């Protein structure tokens, strides 16, 4: 799949269209896990050897895994087309301290964006327009190509940029292709997690600073609840809770008089309404309709 720059589902669909019988994925429909199966699965996956094997497999998959700043398939096609022309570029370059562009040409201030399907959304289009305006104001020429155009002919897209900007092959082209960013290698890295100490149990743990902004730090919800339950409420706090969040006295409902009780009892028994009451209701409805018509 990495060789053909296609996803797993695309390859499976191509094989189906070619009449190839694929091995079914997962368990057959209606399969139920018996207690013996669960016990055997737990025994097989709960060992240190299995954990080490899974870790090594993950490390082997990392170079091809997609992330927030990795090169997509259409971007890789643009890279190959630019290499054939001998024009140096940098992939995933950070400009203006906030714009992470797909391709930046070294020879001139030129930016090439390979837009996938998400760039057809209305919200994303507005963001792209705003970002292109900022790059243009900074002196960059921005070229955007859709995935369909790149898949059809990436060399034609590159040739369009060359003709529009008058580019020529570099004497010693440099291709700075950044395949992935993780941790401090990412240009937008903000420090990640740091060590905290729980104020309740004293356990040291790792967390992002944005997740522990308050003066008191807890390692989890259990310590947070235990610490809160151990604190006694002051009389002032109890009074504010009784009066309301804003510290204002609660509004008391009107008293339930004997007349109210009689009217409620008559309504529940199906007592017919008086002519005066019906006239008042009709007049109120007319006033409401006249106000809405205006």
N, C-alpha and C positions, 0 to 999 in steps of 0.2 A: 504493500500500500504506500509506503514511503517512496518507493521507486517510481510509482506512477502518479504521485501527488494526488491521491484520491482517498476519501474516507472509507471506513469499513462498510457502511451501509451502501455506498455507491458501488463498491466492488461486489457486494453480495447481489445487488440488483442486476449488475452486468452478467454475473454468472447465472442468475435465474433466467435472464433473457436468452442466454446461450444454451439453455436446457440442461445445465449442470445441477445434479441433485445435491443439495447442501445438507450437512449434518445438522440435525435439529439442536437448537440451543436450549439449555436448561432442562428441567424435568418435564415429562409429558403432562398434559393437562389433567387435573384431577388427582395428581400424586400427593399423598399425605405423608408427612414425616412421622415415622414411628419412634417411640422412645429409644429403641435400640439404635436407630439411625442417628438421632440427636446425640446420644452418648458417644457413638463412634466418631461423629464429626467433631465433637468437643475434644475428644482425646487426640485426634489427629491434628487439629489446628491450634491447640493450646500448649504446644511445646516450644522451647526456645529455638529448636532447629527450624521449625516452620516459620517462626517470626523472622529469623535471619534470612531464610530463603525468600520470603516476601519482600524484605528490605532490599536485597540485591536485585530482585526483579524490578522493583520500583526505580532504583537507580539506573538500571538499564533502559527503562522507558522514558526517563526524564528528558533526554535530548529531543525526542519526538513529541512530547506532550505539549498541548496548547496552553498558553497562559495569557495574562493581560497584555503582554508586550512581546509575543512571539510572532514569527513570520508565518503568515497564512500561505495556502497553496498558490493563490493568485500573486501574492507578493514574491514568492520564490520564482514564479515564471518571469516576472519583471526583472528579478535579479539576473536570471540566466540570459535574458535578452540584452540587458545592459552590459554584461560581461562580453558578449559577442561583439559589441560595438567598441569595446575598449575604453569606456567612460567610467571613471571612478565614482564611487558613491558610498554612502553610509546608510545602513538600515537601522530603523528605530532610533532616530536622532532626536534629541530634546532641543527644541528651539523656543526662545522667548520665555524660558523657565517654566513653561506650562503646556507646550504643544509637542506631543510625541508623534512625529511624522513617520510615514512608512519608508520613504527614500529621500535622501538629500544628496544632490549632485555636488561634487567637489569643485568642478570647473567654473560654476556660476551659481548664484543664489536661486536655485531651482528646487522645488519640492514636488514629488510625485506621490499621489495617494491612490492605492488600490482598494476600491470600495466594494465591500461585500453587500449582501442583501440587507443588513441592518441599516445601511446608509440610505435606504429608500423610505424609512419611516419619517414622519413629519417632524418629530422632535429632534431626531438625529440630523435631518437636513438643516434645521435652524442652527444647531450647534456647529455644523460644518461651515455654514455661511459666515457665522461670527468668527470662527477660527481662521478661515481663508482671508477675511477682511483684515484681521490682525497681522497675518503673515505678509499680506500684500503691502500694508502700511509700513512694515519693517524692511521692505525691499525685495521680498521673495516672489517668484512667479510660481503659482500653484497649478498643477495639472491633475485632474481627477479622471480615472478610468474605471468603469464598472467591471464587475467580474465577468460578464458575458463578453465584453470586448477583449479583455485580456485572455480569456480562454479561447476565443476565436483566433486571435493573432496578437500575441504579446509584442512581437518584433515591429508590427505596424504601429502600435501605441508608442513604442520607444522612438521610432523614426519620426513620428509626428512631433515629439518634443525636440528632437534634433533639428528638424527643419524650422520649427517655430523660434528656436533660440540660437541657431547657428552653432551648435556644438561640434567639436572635432575630437577624435580619439586622443586620449592622454598618452604622453610619452612613457610614463610609468604609472599606470592606473593602480589605485588602491581600492580594494573592495572590503569595507569594514562591515561584515554581515554579523549582526548580533542575533544569535538564535534564541536567546532567552535571558530574562533578568530574574534574579531571585535575591532577596535580602539586600545587602549593601550595594550589589551590582546594579540594582534598579535605580534610574535617575531620580525617581520620586520617593526614594527610601526615606522614611521618617524616624528611623531608629528601632522600630520593632518592639519586641517585648523586653521588659527589664524585671529585675527581681524585687519582689515585695515581701513584707513580713506581716502575717495576719495579727491584728491587734487583739484577737480573742484567744486563739490557740497558740500563737507564736510560730506557726509553720511558714517556712520560706517557699514562695511559689513564683512562677513567671506569668506575667500578664502585660497587656499593652497599657501604657499610661492613660489613654483615653477611656479605658474601662474602669479605672480606679481614680476618678478625679477628686473625690472628697477627702477631707482630712483624716477620716477613719477608714482603714483598709481591712477587708475581710477576705478570706480565701474562698469562700463559697456561701451559698444561701443558708446552710446549717449554722455556721458560725455567726452569720448576720442575725438570724432569728434568735439564736441563743443569747447573743449580746443584747438585743432589744428587749427580750423577755426579762432579762436580769435588771433592767433599769426601772426605777419607780417614777411614776408620773407626779409632777408637782401639782399643788392645788390650783395654780394659775393655768396650767396646761389642761387640767380636768375642766375648769370653768370655761375655757375657750372651746373645748370639744363640745361641752353641753350647749353653749350659745351658738356655735356654728364655726365654720372655717374662717370666716372674715371677722370673727369676734363680735358679731352683732346678735342681739337677741332674736330668737326664732319667732316668726310670725305665728300667732295663735289663731286657730280657726274660729269662725264665729260660733257663738253658743247655739246648741241644738234645742230650740224652744218647743213648747207643746204644740204650737201652731204648725211648725215644721213636721213634727211627728204625725199630726192629723192629716196634713196634705200628703205625706208619703204613704200613710196607710190607705187613704182613699185612692191614690193612684195604683197601688198594688192590688186593690180589690176590684179594679176596673170601673171605678165610679166615673160616669160621663162628665166631661169638662163643661164648665158654664159657658154661656154665649159671650160673656165679657172676656173670658180667657181666650176663646177662639178668635175673637176680633183683635185682641192684642197681638196674638201670634201672626195673624194675617198681615196686620199693619207693619210689624217688624220685618217680615219677609219682603214686603214691597219696598220698604226703605233700603234693605240690603241689596235687592236686585237693582234698584235705581242707582245706588252708589257704584256697583260693579259695572253697569252700562256706561257710566261716565269715563 
